[in-house]
Amino acid sequence: MQLSGKVVEIASLEREQKREMFSLMSAYFCNMDEKRFARDLDEKKWAIILSDPACGKIKGFSTLMLIEHYIDGEKIKVLYSGDTIIDRKYWGENELVKTWGSLVSGLVSENRGVKLFWFLIAMGFRTYRFLPAYFYEYYPSCDKETPLEIKKYMDIFAGMKFGNDYDPSLGLIRRKLDAEYLVRGVSDVTGAKLNNRYIKFFSERNPGYARGDELVCFASLNPGNAKPRLRNILLGQAK
């Protein structure tokens, strides 16, 4: 099954689109609250909307915002990914990466000379695995320690975004009791999955994933850090 992706301004979303997005999230996350979802959505700038051309319904989405901060006198920008979900029937589709990459390509062009990072929080291993799939260097990594400079960026931006919910000693967003968490079976780390070193590392760094804890992750959006599949998109050469 194929999806069609586009980037839209959050302010332009229609009420029915927001309902479809909340309904999709509710199918994969427990403890969803519509008012909290709406507040989180309104905070973001963009949404990547993935639709099935056959029916026009939303089958996936990702919300994003750009955050900037001066650190040691230098402007640092991060593209923060918020709620992200794809209907299980469409898992394996590449449209999210293509559409996300096109957005990033524009941001890279607009921010030449500025350090630009992807800031995401991973509740499930499927999200974390985007990092080794598309980037040479990303953090935290099972291959190397997080450089002190990057750790400083992660702590500052995660602290700005999540306040006391962020535990810098663990690099985790420790969720409150009323927070949402993944439905059992969506991203469980069991059995043979632990033979994958990235999944094993994720589960060790985020042992509370099942209750909604999220691992803070960073990757430079410099095209040189992107593996060929993503770099072609960032450089506008995607086939």
N, C-alpha and C positions, 0 to 999 in steps of 0.2 A: 504494500500500500504506500502511495506517495503523498507527501504533504506539500503545501504551498506556504512559504514563509514571507513575512514582511515585518518591517519595523514601524511602529506607530507611536505617536505621542500619547502618553497616558491620558492627557486632557481630552483627547479626541475619541476615547473609547465610549461606545454606547452602553446603555444600561443592560441590554440583553447580552452583550459581549462579556460584561463583568459577571453576570450571572452564570454564563457558561464556564468562565474561568474558575469561579468559586466552586461550581459543581464538579469540575474536573479535579480540583485540589482535594475536595471532600472525598472523592473516590479512592484516594491514595494516602490521605493523612487523617488520623484520628484527632478529635478535639478541635476541629476547625471552628472558628468563630467568624461569622460574616462581617461584623463590624470591625474586628481587628484586621481581617483581610482587606477591607476597604481602606482602612487607615494606612496600612503598609503599601497598598497599591498607589494611593494618592501621593505618597512620599517619593515615588520613583518618577523618572522622566520618560522612559521608553518601555515599551513591551514588544517583544518578538512574538508575533501571533502566527501559530502554525495551524492551518486549516486543511480539511479534506476537500479538494476541489469538487468531488462528487456530490457532497451534501452541503458544503459551505460552513459546516460546524467547526468550532475550535477544538482541536485535538491535542494541543500543546501550547505552551507559552513560557516565556521567561521575562522577568521584569528587571530593569536596570536603571542605574543612576550614576552620575559622575560626581566624585567627591574630590576636592582639592584642599591641600594644607601645606603650609610652609614648615619645613623641618630643617633646622640648622641653616636657615636663610635660603633654602632651595625649595622651589615649588614642586610638589609631588602630586600627581593625580592618580586616582584609582577608579576603574570601572567596576562598580559593585553589582554583582548578580544576586537578585533576591529570589522570590518564589519561582521555581522552575519545575515543570512537569510535562511529560508526554504520555499520552494514552498508551497502555501496554501493547495494543495492537500495532502500534507504529514504532516500537522499539527497533533500533537498527537503522532508522531513517537518518540521513545526513543533513536534512534541511535546516535544523537548528544551528549546526556548526557553520553552514554556508551563510546563513542570514546574520548570525552573530559576527562572523568574520568580516562580512561586508561593512557592518557598523563599526567594528574596530578599525578597519582600514581607513575609514573617514576620520576617526578620532586620531589615529597615528599621524595622518597628513596634517591635521589641524594643530597638532601639539608637538611639532618637531623641536627638538632641543629640550623637551620636558620629559622627565622620567614618568612613564605611564605603566601602571600595573593592572592586572586583573585581580580583583579581590572577591573571593567566593567563600562560602561556608558550606561544608559538606556534612550532611546528616547521614547520607548513605554512600556506600562504596562506589556506586555507579557514577555519582557526581565526581568523587575524587579521581576516578580513573580517566576523566577527561584530561587531567594534567599530564601524566606520562604519555598519553596517546598523542598529544598535540604540542608539547613543549619539551625542550631539552633541559631547561632548568626551571624548577618549581619548588615551592616549599609549603609544608614540610615534605621531605623526601627520604626514602629509605636508602638512597645512595650517598647522601652527604648531609652534614650538619647545616642548619640554616645560618647564613652569615649574620653577624651582629647588626649590620646596617639594615638588612631586610627584616630581621626580627624587630628592630625598632619601629620600622614602618608598619609592620603587622600589628604591633601592640598599640601604636598611636591611632591608627584608623579603626581597629576593632574596638578600642576604648571609646572613640568618638561615636561610633555607631551603636554600640551595645552597652556602654556604661559598665555598671557593676556585674552585669551578666557575663562579662568576659573575664576569664581567668588567664592572665598572661603566663603564669607558671606552667600551665598545661596547653595553652594555645587553643582553648575551647570556649565556646559559648555554652554556658551551663543554663539550661532552660528551666523556667519556673514550672510548677506542677500543672498549671492550666495551659501550657504551651502544646502546640500540635506535635505529633510524632508519626512516623511512617506506619502504615498498616502492615501487620505481620505478613511476611511472604513477599513483600515488594523488594526489600534490599537486605534480607537476613544474611549474616555471615556464618555459614555452617558448612560442615563436611569438606568436600573437595575444593570449595572456594578458597579455603585457607592455604591451598597449595600455590595460589597466585601471590607473589610476594607483595604486590601493591595492595591487594585486599587485606592480606595479613597485617601489613604495616598500618593500614587505615584502622583496622579493628583494635590494634594495640594502642594507637594514639587516641582513638575515640571509643573507649569501651562502653560509653553510655549512649551510643548512637540510637539504640532501640527506644530510649525514653525521650529522645529529641535533642540530645547534645550535638553540637555542630563544630567541626574542625575548621579553624581559620586557615585559609590557603592564599598564597600569593604567587603570581607568575608575571615576569616582565612581558609587556606587549611589544617590545622591540621585535620587528620582523625576523631579526637574526636569531631570536630565541624560539621561533616557531619551527616545528618540523615541516618537511616539504608539503604535506597535505594541507596544512593550515597556511603556510607561508605563501603558497600560490594564491590563496583567497585574499590574504592581506595585501599582496602585490597586484591584485586585480587580474590574475592569470588563471583563475579557476575555469576548468573546462565544463 
